[in-house]
Amino acid sequence: MLKKIAVTKNGDLIEHATLQQLSSPDIAWYWIDFHAPTEKEAALLKEYFQFHPLAIEDCFHYLQRPKLDFYEGYLFFVLHALNQKTLRSEEIDLFVGDNYIVTFHLKEAPYIDRVIRKLKESDKARNSGPEHIAYMLIDQLVDDYFPIIYQIEDRLNEIEDEEGHKTYGTLMNEVFGIRSDLLKLRRTIIPMRDLLYRIVNTNMMRSDANRQAYFNDIYDHLLKLTEIVESNRDMTADLRDSYQTLNSNRMNAIMMTLTIVSTIFIPLTFIVGVYGMNFDNMPELHWKYGYFGVLIFMGLLVSGMLLWFKHKGWFRIFK
């Protein structure tokens, strides 16, 4: 599907422009958006614009690394957006010339619709030209990263609040799920950050401080996003270590409980075993107070062992 938008030299916006209108001398600049184009529509890249074959090839080889290429008469950008649901990268390609901008993407791109809305509402946006439209697209694309990051932060905070209310396995699954999402974000954000660093340091940007300031703002956003992602990755590692330590302490407490119980019952089992033998020559069996004597002795033995365990600090693990 193609969207063809043109801006006249008077600042008027023409929606659904034809190719004939785009070549009119009254047109200041125009924008063609290729969304999942048909083979016939895609052929315009070569036949109408005569873009370089390598740039056209990059459009159809999905998920190229974000980059900026300089061609004679135009710039070629490869950018990565983020799918809000799957957190997977989605490529959008930009061709920016003196009087046109061409966008090419296979997936839905809501940030493009937002920029078109701004063009309709703002005279300043219509008079800004293709380079500023490219800035607006990249800015909107990067701004869409923030809600995803903040959503992940909220999930991390919920996990911290729910500590002790969920099983170890459930919490670990959630932590590792978030860590996987952060890795997906990192794979998108870091290359985009490197691209913006290259853009703001090109001779083209250095020669225009006003233009450089706009792209520097996007670069700052990507630096902030990188820091948030790294901070959240560290947080997931801390949560993982904390839960593993907590689980280890619980296992130690269980093992200590079993050890204490076993240690207490070993001598008791021995005593019961001795007096459970059916030999005739066992004087204690015929003693009037033998049964109570053995019980008292066993009670004293258990009490003594518990006091000894306390003295050795075996019960501290239960605190």
C-alpha positions in Angstrom: 0.0 0.0 0.0 1.3 3.5 -0.9 0.6 6.8 0.8 1.6 9.8 -1.2 1.7 13.2 0.5 2.9 16.4 -1.0 3.4 19.9 0.4 3.1 22.8 -1.9 5.4 25.9 -1.8 2.5 27.7 -0.2 2.5 25.2 2.7 -0.7 23.4 1.7 -0.9 19.6 2.3 -2.0 17.4 -0.5 -3.1 13.9 0.6 -3.4 11.0 -1.9 -1.2 12.9 -4.4 -0.5 11.3 -7.8 2.9 10.7 -9.2 2.2 13.4 -11.8 1.4 15.9 -9.0 4.7 15.1 -7.2 6.7 16.3 -10.2 4.9 19.6 -10.4 7.0 22.7 -9.9 4.5 23.9 -7.3 5.5 21.1 -5.0 8.0 22.0 -2.3 8.6 18.4 -1.1 6.7 15.1 -0.9 6.6 11.9 1.1 5.8 8.4 -0.2 5.2 5.7 2.3 5.5 2.1 1.2 3.7 -0.3 3.6 4.0 -3.9 2.6 4.1 -2.9 -1.0 3.1 -5.2 -3.9 5.7 -6.1 -6.5 4.5 -3.5 -8.8 4.5 -0.8 -6.1 8.0 -1.8 -5.0 9.3 -1.5 -8.5 8.9 2.3 -8.1 12.0 2.3 -5.9 14.1 1.5 -9.0 12.0 2.8 -11.9 10.8 6.1 -10.5 13.5 7.0 -7.9 16.4 5.1 -9.4 17.8 4.3 -5.9 21.0 2.3 -5.7 20.5 -1.5 -6.1 22.2 -2.1 -2.7 19.8 0.2 -0.9 16.8 -1.5 -2.5 18.3 -4.9 -1.6 18.5 -3.8 2.0 14.8 -2.9 2.0 13.9 -6.5 1.1 16.5 -8.2 3.3 14.5 -7.8 6.5 16.3 -6.8 9.8 19.5 -5.3 8.5 21.5 -3.7 11.3 20.6 0.0 11.8 22.8 2.1 9.6 23.2 5.3 7.6 24.6 5.2 4.0 25.4 8.2 1.9 24.4 8.0 -1.8 24.7 10.7 -4.4 21.7 13.0 -3.9 20.1 11.2 -0.9 20.7 9.5 2.5 19.6 6.0 3.3 18.7 5.0 6.8 17.9 1.5 8.2 16.0 1.9 11.6 14.5 -0.5 14.1 11.2 0.0 15.7 9.9 -2.3 18.5 6.8 -4.4 18.4 4.8 -3.5 21.6 3.6 -7.1 22.1 6.5 -9.4 21.0 9.3 -6.9 21.7 10.9 -7.9 18.4 12.6 -5.5 16.1 10.8 -4.3 13.1 12.7 -2.6 10.3 11.8 0.7 8.6 14.0 2.1 5.8 14.2 5.9 5.0 15.4 7.5 1.8 15.9 11.3 2.4 16.6 13.6 -0.6 16.5 17.3 -1.0 12.8 17.5 -1.8 11.4 14.1 -0.8 11.4 11.4 1.8 10.5 7.7 1.2 9.7 5.3 3.9 9.6 1.5 3.4 8.3 -1.0 6.0 6.6 -4.4 6.0 4.9 -4.1 9.4 2.4 -1.6 10.9 4.1 1.7 11.9 1.9 3.8 14.2 4.6 6.4 14.6 4.3 7.2 10.8 0.6 8.0 11.3 1.4 10.3 14.2 3.9 12.2 12.1 1.3 12.5 9.3 -1.2 13.9 11.9 1.4 16.5 12.9 1.9 17.5 9.3 -1.9 18.1 9.0 -2.0 20.1 12.2 1.2 22.2 12.0 2.3 24.7 9.4 5.8 24.6 10.9 6.1 20.8 10.3 4.9 21.2 6.7 7.5 23.9 6.1 10.3 22.0 7.8 11.3 19.8 4.9 12.3 16.1 4.5 15.3 16.2 6.9 13.1 17.4 9.7 10.5 14.8 8.9 13.2 12.2 9.1 14.0 13.6 12.6 10.4 13.5 13.6 10.0 9.8 12.5 13.2 8.7 14.4 12.1 10.7 17.4 8.6 9.1 17.4 10.1 5.7 16.8 12.5 6.0 19.8 9.7 7.5 22.0 7.8 4.2 21.5 10.6 2.4 23.4 9.9 4.2 26.7 6.4 2.7 27.5 7.9 -0.8 27.0 10.8 -0.1 29.3 8.5 1.4 32.0 6.2 -1.6 31.8 9.1 -3.9 32.5 10.1 -1.8 35.4 6.6 -2.0 36.8 6.8 -5.8 36.5 10.1 -5.9 38.4 8.6 -3.7 41.2 5.7 -6.1 41.4 8.0 -9.1 41.8 9.9 -7.3 44.6 6.6 -6.5 46.4 5.4 -10.1 46.0 8.5 -11.6 47.4 7.5 -14.3 49.9 4.0 -14.7 48.5 5.0 -16.8 45.5 6.9 -20.0 45.1 10.6 -19.9 44.2 10.0 -21.5 40.8 7.2 -19.0 39.9 9.4 -16.0 40.8 12.4 -17.4 38.9 10.3 -17.9 35.8 9.1 -14.3 36.0 12.6 -12.9 36.6 14.1 -14.9 33.7 11.2 -13.9 31.5 11.9 -10.2 32.2 15.6 -10.7 31.7 14.8 -12.2 28.3 12.7 -9.2 27.4 15.5 -6.9 28.4 17.9 -8.7 26.2 15.5 -8.2 23.2 15.3 -4.5 24.0 19.1 -4.3 24.3 19.5 -5.8 20.9 17.4 -3.1 19.4 18.5 -0.1 21.5 22.2 -0.5 21.4 22.5 -0.5 17.6 20.1 2.4 17.3 22.2 4.3 19.9 25.4 3.7 17.8 23.6 4.9 14.7 22.5 8.1 16.3 26.1 8.7 17.6 27.2 8.3 14.0 24.5 10.7 12.7 25.3 13.5 15.2 29.0 13.3 14.4 28.7 13.5 10.6 30.1 16.5 8.8 26.5 17.2 7.7 25.4 17.6 11.3 28.5 19.5 12.5 27.9 22.1 9.9 24.4 22.8 11.2 24.2 23.3 15.0 20.4 23.6 15.0 19.9 20.4 13.1 22.5 18.6 15.3 20.7 19.7 18.4 17.6 17.8 17.3 19.4 14.6 16.7 21.4 15.0 19.9 18.2 15.0 21.8 17.3 11.6 20.3 20.8 10.4 21.1 20.3 11.5 24.7 17.0 9.5 24.8 18.8 6.4 23.6 21.6 6.8 26.2 18.9 7.1 28.9 17.2 4.0 27.5 20.5 2.1 27.5 21.1 3.0 31.1 17.6 1.9 32.2 18.0 -1.4 30.4 21.4 -2.1 32.0 20.1 -1.0 35.4 17.1 -3.4 35.1 19.3 -6.2 33.9 21.4 -5.7 37.1 18.3 -5.6 39.1 17.1 -9.0 37.7 20.6 -10.4 38.5 20.3 -9.1 42.1 16.8 -10.6 42.4 17.9 -13.9 41.0 20.9 -14.0 43.5 18.6 -12.9 46.3 16.0 -15.6 45.6 18.7 -18.3 45.2 20.3 -17.2 48.5 16.8 -17.3 50.2 16.1 -20.7 48.7 19.5 -22.0 49.8 18.8 -20.7 53.4 15.4 -22.4 53.4 17.0 -25.7 52.3 19.7 -25.3 55.0 17.0 -24.8 57.6 15.2 -27.9 56.4 18.4 -29.9 56.5 19.3 -28.6 59.9 15.8 -29.6 61.2 16.2 -33.1 59.9 19.7 -33.3 61.3 18.5 -32.2 64.8 15.6 -34.6 64.7 17.8 -37.5 63.5 20.5 -36.7 66.1 17.9 -36.7 68.9 16.3 -40.0 67.9 19.5 -41.9 67.4 20.3 -42.4 71.1 16.6 -42.8 71.9 16.3 -45.5 69.3 19.3 -47.2 70.8 17.9 -47.1 74.3 14.5 -48.4 73.1 16.2 -51.1 71.2 18.2 -52.3 74.2 15.2 -52.5 76.4 13.2 -54.1 73.7 15.3 -57.2 73.8 13.6 -60.3 75.3 16.4 -61.7 77.4 15.5 -63.1 80.8 18.6 -61.8 82.6 17.7 -58.0 82.4 17.2 -56.8 86.0 15.8 -53.4 84.9 12.8 -55.2 83.3 11.6 -56.3 86.7 12.3 -53.0 88.5 9.2 -51.4 89.8 10.2 -47.9 88.5 12.1 -49.1 85.5 9.7 -47.8 82.8 9.4 -44.4 84.4 13.2 -44.3 85.0 13.9 -44.9 81.3 11.4 -42.2 80.2 13.0 -39.7 82.7 16.5 -40.6 81.4 15.3 -40.2 77.8 13.8 -36.8 78.6 16.9 -35.6 80.3 19.0 -36.8 77.4 16.8 -34.9 74.9 16.9 -31.8 77.0 20.7 -32.0 77.4 21.1 -32.5 73.6 18.8 -29.5 72.9 20.8 -27.3 75.3 24.0 -28.4 73.6 22.6 -27.6 70.2 21.6 -24.2 71.4 25.1 -23.6 72.9 26.6 -24.5 69.5 24.2 -22.1 67.7 22.4 -24.6 65.6 19.1 -22.8 66.1 20.3 -19.5 64.8 19.5 -20.6 61.2 15.8 -20.6 62.1 15.7 -16.9 63.0 
